[in-house]
């Protein structure tokens, strides 16, 4: 047990911050995959990869949803917009590369940066990426052009939306176009749209078409005249309330993603993580707004707190957060901690194989979906804040970890450095981090990541294998020096908030074009882990010390 950080934290905690848990609205990571917030751990358009993203509304009410694509290094937005799902609606899109064409932004043509493609029923037969998608309203429009929005197009007429220029990040990280081409996605339900209301009429499909996407676009533009729908400025003008007539989020969303590589015949699909009971208030914000975000978790109107519900070893740990507002400070917790600690793992486990006989390549994606709120001092000062220990700089925000590799015969290898060696030892520096196994320098072999870390599980001397761990499993200890801030009810969690998966590619040397077969296989397994919380038994008996 890790008593020293806890003892220090509890000594600094004031009894007056002890809160009462609002169990009825405690945010939780829903194991059934349905909720108010969806986190898609990874997208990539590198090395011939495309990424498909979909979201499903399982309810009889329309939804206003914030869609946000975040780059891998510092979770800065590369594309965000509002999505309006009709009842029982599905929206799907692909992240790919654009055409090498004139008119691309400075810093490279569209073929060098990610773009979003949304197929409509009219053009699915021309799309190699998407089988079909509803004509669902987005603001700004992503699948069409409008009176106010002109998107670029492929040669076949399909509209695409380029990810924003990397110079817009304005942080200490590299000003590199590669930052656009890998990352993760979050979707946050802003509000439930009640049946029969004005907004519902704009969103609901009639004969396969929504009632008024242009109306929604005009509603988010300011002005008293010049519109064509009669609703110019309905949401955006001074004195207007964009939440008027809307209800708090009610959940019922699920989604999935898939990284596909047509040339390799590979398809790595995953389910989005789902947060349920995230918010009890409507928060319908303008397209492009950085709110709502994961720090807007709440127990309901006027509470100022957020409650987390975490399952540990068969017990339910309910903790209250928010003594320091949304993100808190270096000593006082914030509401963001409620989200962080439903994701927090003390130890993370998964398997790997790099068997030469199989032509196998293994990569882990480790995404830290709340890290920016703790390490990005430009947006969320002060930084760093626990459980993270470094602020984001030119080399990222590098966190120390300990890695133990086991083969399938119970032997183990303690990894003491990454390859190439890092002067700080074992560190994860980015917010969507690819970890490769036994790969040379350069982009990773499966996801094509340009920001990978690599570990060698083969010990060689003079080119001769001395100890070979080609396959087995790995234990990453995330709890070393990583203790959370103290909750209002004096709980402390260990580890880091993380999600992700293991992706494996296998090449069958006995198959392939010469044999008339596809010779490549792909698979994906979600990470597993253990959680650790320590507290005061008299205050919260389910977080035992």
N, C-alpha and C positions, 0 to 999 in steps of 0.2 A: 504494500500500500504506500501511497505517496503522500506522506503526512506533512512534510516541510512546507510546500506551497500552500496547503490548506491551512496550516496553523498560522502562517503569516497573514493569509487573506482574512481569516476569521478574526484575528486580533485587530485588524483594521476596520472591520465591519461594525457599523453602529446598530444597536438593537432597534432603533427607531425605523429602520428601513424594512423591517420584517413586514411582509404583505400577506394578504389572504388570497389564495389561488382561486381564479375564476375557472373552475374545471369545465363548465359548460362551453366555454369558448377558448379552449387551450389548443394552440397550434400543434399539429402532430404530423409526422411523416406517415402518410396513409399507406400501409402495405398493400392495399388493394388498388392503388394507383389512380384514385379519383380524388379531386379536390378543387380548391380555389386558385392555387398557384402550381404551375408546372415548371420544372427545371430540366432542360435537355442538356446532358453533360458535355456534348461535344458536337461541333460541326467542323468540316474541313473541305476545302476546295483545292488542296494541294495534291501533287503527284497523280493527277488524273482522277482524283476522288470528287464525287458530288455528295451532297447530304440532303436527304428528304426529311421534311418536318411536317407533322400533321397534328391537329387538335380536334377533338370531338366534344360537342355539347350534348350531354345525355339527358338534358332536362327539357321541360315544356315551356321554359322561359328563354327569351333572348338574353344575350350577355354582351357587355362591353368589356373588352380585354386589351390590356397593354401588352404588345409584343416587342421584345427587346433582344437584339443580337449583340453580344458582348465579345470583344476580342480577348485573346487568351492571356495577355501579359498583365493587364491592370484593370480588366473589366470595364473599359471605356466603351461607350455605345458606338457601334458601327452602323446600325440601322434600327430605328424604332418607329412604331406607328400604332394606331388604334385599330382593333379588329372588332367587328360587330357580328356576332354569331346569331343566326336565327335559331329557333327551337329545333333540337335534334340535328343541328348543322355540323358539317365537317369542312375544315379549311386545310389545304395542303399546299406546300411550296417546296422549291428546291434551291439550295445554295450551290452555285456552279461558277464557272468563269464566263465572262462576257466575250464578245467578239473582238478581234483585233481590228478596230475601226477608228476612223477619225472622230474627233470630238470627245475623246476620253479626257478625264481630269488630268491635271498635271501630276507627274510622278509615274506615269505608265499608262498603257492602253488598257481597255477593259479586260483583255485576255490575261492581265497580270493581277487582277483584283477580283474578289468575290462579288457576285451579283445575286439578287433574288429573282427567281422566276416563278410566277403563279400561273398555272394553266387554267384556262376557262373551257367549258364544254365545246366551244367553237374551235379551239386550236389543239385539243389533246391529241388528235391524230397526227399532228406534226411534232409533238413533244416526245423526245426520247427519255424524259425524266419522270413525268407524272402521268399516271393512268387517267385520273380525272380529279376535278376539284369543283366545288360549288362556286357559283358567282356570289361570293360573300363580300360585304362591304368592308373596305379598309379606308382609313383616312390618314395620309393621302392615299389615292388609289395605287395599287401595286400590280394589277393585272390589265389595266386599261389606262387610257389618257382621259383627261377631263378638261373642262373650261379653264381650270386653274393649274393643272398638272400635266406636263409633257415629259414622259419617260422615254429613254432610248429604246430601240428595238433591234432584234436580230434580223437577219436577212429575210427570214420567213414571216416577219411581221410580229412575232411574239414580243411582248413588252418585257423589259427587265428593269430592276431598280439597283443601281450600283451602291455598294457599301461606301460610306463617306471617306473622304481623304484622311490619310493617316496623320497629316499635320494638325487636324482638328483635335487630336488627343491632348496636346499641350501639357504633357507630363514629363518627368525625367527619363522615361523609357525611350527606347530607340525609335526614331522617326522612320519607320521601315514599313514598306507596303506589305511585307509578310504578316504584319499584325492583323491585317484585314481577313486573312485567309484561314484562320482557325480560331476557335473560341467555343462559346456555349450560348444557350438561348434560355430566356425566361419569359413566361407568360403569366400575367397577374390579372385575375378578374377584378375589374374596377367597380362594377355594379351589375345587379340583376335588373333587367328591363321588364317591367310588369306588362302583362297582356292588355291590349286595348288602348295603351297610351300613345302619345304622339311619336315618341322615339321608336316604339315597337312597330308602328306603321311604316317607318322608314326602313327598318331592318328586315322585317318578315318577308320571306319569299312568297311571291304569287306567280304561279306558272313557271317556277324555277328561277325567277328574277327577284332580287330585293326591291322593296318599294321606293327607296330614295337615297342612293349612295351620294348623289350630288347634293342633296339636302344636307346630309351629315357633313360633307366637306364645307359647304357654305356656312353651316352653323358654327364651325370652328374658325371662320374668318371674321375679322372685325370689320365694321362698317354699317352705315345706315341705309345705303342705297347702292345700286349697281349689281345686286344679285339677281338671279333669274328664278329662284324658287320661292321667294318670299320669306325665307328663314335665315337670311344673312345675319351673322352675329348672334344667333340664338344661344350659343354656348359661350362665345368669346367676348361679347361686348361688355363694357363696364356695367355693373349692376345685375348681370345675368348669372344665374346659378346653374352650372352644368350638371349638378346632381338633382335638380328639381324633377320630381316625378319618378326618380329612380330608387331602387331598393338596395340594401347592402348585399354584398356578394353572398351567394348561396351554394357555390361549389358545383360539382357534377361534371367537371372537365377531366378528360384524360387525353394523353397524347403519346406519340412515339417518334423516333428518329431512326434513320438508317444512313450509314456511310457506305456508298456503293462505288465500285470501280469496275466499269464495264470491260475495260481491256484485260483486267485480271480475273474477271468472273467472280468478284468478291462482293459480299453483301453483309454488312455488320449492323444489325438492327437492335434497338433497345427501347425500353419503355421510359417515358419521362417520369422523374420523381414528382410526387404529388403532395403538396402541403394542404391539409384541410383545417378548417376553423382558423384561417389566417386573419380575417378582418371582419369586424362587425359594423363597419361604416362604408357608405358609398364614397368613392374617391375617383370620380370621372374627370380625368385631366386631359389637357390638350395634347395632340400628337407632338412628339418630340420632347415632351416633358420628362425629366428624370424621375418623376413621381407618378404613381406610386412605385416604390421599390421595396426590397425585402425588409428594410428598416421601418416600413409603415405597418408592420404587424401590430395588432392591437386587440384588446379585450372588449372593445365596444366604445360607443361615443362617450367622451369625457372621462375615460378611465385613466389615461396616461400610462397604462401598463400593458404588458403582453405576457401571457402565460404559456409555458411549454409543457407538453406531455411526452415523456420519453420512456420507452420500455427497456428495462435493464434486468437481465437474468430473471425474467418472469414477473418482475415487479413494475409498477407504474410510478415514475417520478414526476411529480407536478411541481414546477418552479415558476416564480413570478419575477419579472424583469421590468426595468424601465425607470429606476430611481434617477438616472441621469438623462432622461429623454430618449430620443430615437437611437442615438449611437453612443451616448455616454462619454466618459473620459478615461484617463489612465487609471483611475481608482474606483469609479462608480459605473455600474452596469447600465446598459441601454436596452431598448426593446429589441434591437437586432440580435441580442444574445438568445432570445427565445427561438429564433430560426436557426442560429448557429448550433445550438445544442441539441436540436432534433437531428442534425446532420453529424454531430461530433462523434468521432471514433478515437478511442485510446489506442487500439491496435487494428490494423487493416490487413486482410488476408486475401490472397488469390493464388492461382496457379500460373505456370508458364511452361513453355517448351520451346527449345531451339534445336531440336534434333536434326543433325545434318542429313540423316538418311531420309527424312521427311521434307527437307527443304523448308523447315518450319521457322516462322518469325513470330515473336510475341511482343505485344506492346500493351502497357497499361495507360489508361487515361485517368488522371486524378484531378478532379475539378473541385475548387474551393469556392463555393458560390457566394459566400459572404465576406471573403477576405478583404475586398476593397474597403469595406467600412471600417476596417481595423488598421490598414497599412497605407491608404491613400491620404496623405496629409494635406494635399491641395483641396480635396473635397470634404474630407471628414476628419479634420483636425480635432484633437491632437492625434498623432500617430507615432509609434505603434501603440495599439491597445491589446491587452490580453484577450485571447490566448496567443496571439501572434507577437513576435518579438522584434521584427524589423520593419522599417518604413520602406515604401516603394521608392527606388532610385534607379539609376541607369542600368544596374544589373538585376533589377527586380526587387522583390522582398523575400530574401532567402531564409527558409526555415530549416533548422537542423532536425534530422530524423535518424533512426537506427534501423538497419535492414539486416535480417537474417534469412538466408536462403537454405532451404532443405531439399535434398533430393528425394527420390521415392523409396529410398532404403534407410531413411531416418538420419543420414549424415547431414551435417549442417556446415554452412560457410558464413562467417560474419563478414559482411561487406563493409570495408573501411573507407572506400572512396569511389566516386563516380569516375567514368571514363568519358572524356579526358578528365584528369584529376582536377578537383575544385579546391582552391586553397583553404576554403572554409570547411572542407569535409563533406559529409552527406547533407545536401540541402535540396529543397524544392523551392524554386524562385518565382514561378509564375502561377497564375490563378486557374488556368486550365493546362495542366502539365502532362506531357507524354513522357512515360518512362519506358525505354526500350531495353532489350536484353541482348547482350553479345552482338551489338551492331557497331560498325565503323562510324567515324565522324561523318557529318552531313545530315541531310534530312532522314527522318525515320522511314523504315521500309514499308510500313503498313499505312499509317495515317498521313505520312508525308510531312510530319511536323518539323518545322525549322527551329523549334525551341525545345528540343527534347533533352532529357537527361538519360544517360545510359549506364547500366551496370554490367560488369563482366562476371559471369559465373563459371568461367573456365580459367584455371591457373596454368599458365604455360611458362616454360623456361627454354630459351633458345628455340622457340617455335614448336616445342614438343609439349603436348598436354600432360600435365602432372596430376591435376585433379579436375575432373569434369563434372559439372552439374548442368547437364543439358536440359533436364526437365525436373519438375518438382513443384514446390510451392514457396511462397515468400511471406514473411511476417514483417510489416513495417510498423515500428513503434513510433506513434505520433504523439505520445504523451510526455516524452522527455522535454522538460522545461516548458510545457504547454498546459498551464492551468487557467481556467476561465476567471473572469471577474466573479465576485460573489453575488449570488441572486438576492433578491429582497428577503427571501426566507432562508438565506445562508447555505445554499447549495453551491458546490464547486464541481465543475466538470473538467475532465482531463482529455487531452487530445486536440484535434483540429476538425473543423467542419468540412467534410469531404464526401464526394460521390464519384462515380465513374465505373469503369469496366476493364476487363482483359479482352483484347482482340487478338485472335490467332489466325495466321495464314499458313496453309500447307500446300506445297506443290508436289503433285504426284508424278514422279518421273516415269511411271509406266503408263500414264495416260497423256492426253494432249492431242493437238491437231492431227499428228501422224496416226494416232489410234482412233481418231474420230470422236474423241471425248474431250470434255473440258478437264484440264489437269489441275485446277486450283480450287481450294476450298477455303471458306472463311467461317469463323465462329466467334461468339461473344458471350462472356459470363460476367455478371455484375459482381462488384466487390462484396466481400463479407467483412465482418468486424466484431469487435467487442467494445462496450461502453463502460465508462467508469465515472461515478459521481460519489462525492463524499460530502457529508453534511453533519448537522447536529440532530441526533436521534429524537431529542425532545421537541424539535421544531418541525422536522419533516422526517418521520420514521421510515419512509420508503427510500430515502437517500442515506444509507447507513454509513457510519464511520467505524 
